[in-house]
Amino acid sequence: VQLQASGGGLVQPGGSLRLSCAASGRTDRIGVMGWYRQAPGKQRELVAQITSGGRTNYADSAKDRFTISRDIAKNTNLQMNSLKPEDTALYYCNAWGTLSLRGREYWGQGTLVTVSS
């Protein structure tokens, strides 16, 4: 499984960005997908997750502002609204394998989001 994240950039406070993660390889073996972020000097943290059945889980900081989605092709998107400077971070796409790939974790290369005026 390979993950390719895109969509980061510079945005003003209050603005929006849409991150995308394209999965390739054994996409039929992908279970939970999600987004994590890592700000300078901080640990990587969960932003949002979505199961293959569509159940979602959000960090408190993302609730009511971010929306995670996924499609049949196992691509996942993160719509981020009302962005704040504290959302500035490197955002990583994440996926867990299932069935024959159960227990395996996959990461994309990260896409930088900068929220600044």
ABEGO torsion letter per residue (X at the ends): XBBBBBGBEBBBBGBBBBBBBBBBEBAAABBBBBBBBBBBGBBBBBABBBBAAGBBBBBAAABGABBBBBBAAGBBBBBBBGBBAAABBBBBBBBBBBEAABGBBBBBAEBBBBBBX
